[in-house]
């Protein structure tokens, strides 16, 4: 690692700890030549995950795009930190499939699974767009399946 102050390549790691998001290691370093301290982040570089859309086009998976859709569905109902974790869980579930390319349908189903666990209203909001609801009967059908799959509430 080159020192940003003097350009020397000799340094020592003073401190290492996980970054707040848990996806990286934060390292505090000290230059052996000039004594300047600086911070670096080390992340695992994963292969690009591709999404095949209904139209047939292929694009890179975007966790921020998934998160944005979840935020719209859960507006005012679920904390941002919970949605961040859910979006990360969507990506992790897709990566565990062990394939480089997934269908947009698989992404949507993973989002629905996460929202079902977080908030039933957010789930129905997302489902109404994702499944292209055309009328009240579509909502009734989805609510019926949601109630049927939900575990019974304790007394």
N, C-alpha and C positions, 0 to 999 in steps of 0.2 A: 504494500500500500504506500503510495507516495504522499508525503506530507504536503498539505495545501499551502503551508507557509514558506518552506524552503525547498521543497521538491525532493528531499532525501527519501530513500526507500527503506531505511532502517527505522522500525518503531517497535514499541512493545504494547501489549494489551493491558490496560489498567483495570478494566471492568467489563464483564459480559453479563447480559441479562436479556430475557425475552422482551421484544418490543410490545407495546400495549395491545396491538391487534393479535399477537401470538403467531403471526406469520413470518416473523423475522427474529434475528438475534441482533441486539444493539451492542456494539463494542465501542468502548471509550479507549482511545489510543494516545500514546505519547511518543513524539518524535525523539529518537535518540540523538539526533544532530543538534536540533535547536530547542528542544523541550516543549514545543507547542503541543497542545492537546486538541484532538478532534474526534468526531464520532462517525462511525461507519455502521451500515446495516447490511446484514447477510441474509439473503432470501434463497430459497430453493427455486430453481428455475424449472417449472413444469412444462411439458410439451403443450403446444397450443391445442385447445379443445375447440372443435369446429361444430357448428350447428347447421343442419340442413333444414331450411324453411319449407313451408308448404308449397311455395312457388318453385322450389327446386334449387334456389340459390343457396350458397354456402357462405357463412360468415363466422368470424371468431366469436366464441362464447364471451359474454360480457357480464361479469357479476354486477357492476353498477346498473346495467340495464335491467337485470332481474330484480335488483333491489328497488329500482324506481317503480317497477310494476307492482311490487309488494307494498311499497309505501303508498301508492295511489289507492290500492285496495283497502289498506289498513288505516287510512288517514284518520287521525284522532283516536285510534283504538288501541294501538300497540306501540310500545316504546321502540325508539330507533335502534337501541342496542340489541333488542330481541330480533328485529328485522335483519340487522347486520349478521347476527348468528345464523338466522334462517337462510339468508342468501348464501352464506358460506357453506351451510349444510347442503343446499341444492347443488352447488358446484362439487362438493366432495362426493355426493351420491352419484353424480354423473361421471366423475373421474373413476369411481370404483367399478364402473361398468367395464373398464379396461379397453375401451375403444377410443379412437381418436375423433370420431364423428358421431354425433347424436342427432336425432330428429327433434325439431322444435316441440313436438308433442311430448317427448320425454321430459324436456325442460318444464313445460307447462304442468305435467303431472307431478313432478317433484315440487314445484311451487305450491300446487294445490295441497299436497301432502303436508308441507310445512305450515301453510296457513290454516289447515284443518286443526292442527295441534295448537296454534296460537290463538285464533279467534274465529268463531263460526261466521260472523258477519263479514269479516275480511275475506274469508273463504268464498262466501256466496257472491260478494262483489267481484272477486277475481274470476270466479267460475262464469259469471254472467257475460263477461267480455270474452274470456278464453273459449268458452263453449258456444258463444254466439247465441245467447238466449233471444228468442223472438217474441215471447209473450209470457203472461203470468203462469201458464201451465209449466213452462220450463223451470221457473223458480220453485213451484210446488214440487215438481219431480226431484229437483236437487235437494231441497229441504227434507223431503221424505228420505232420500238416500243418506243424507247427513245424519238425521235422527236415528236411522236404522243402524248406521255404522258407529255411532257415538256410544261409548260405554255408559251404562246406567249410572245415574247420580246416586251417591250414597245417602242414606237417610240420617 
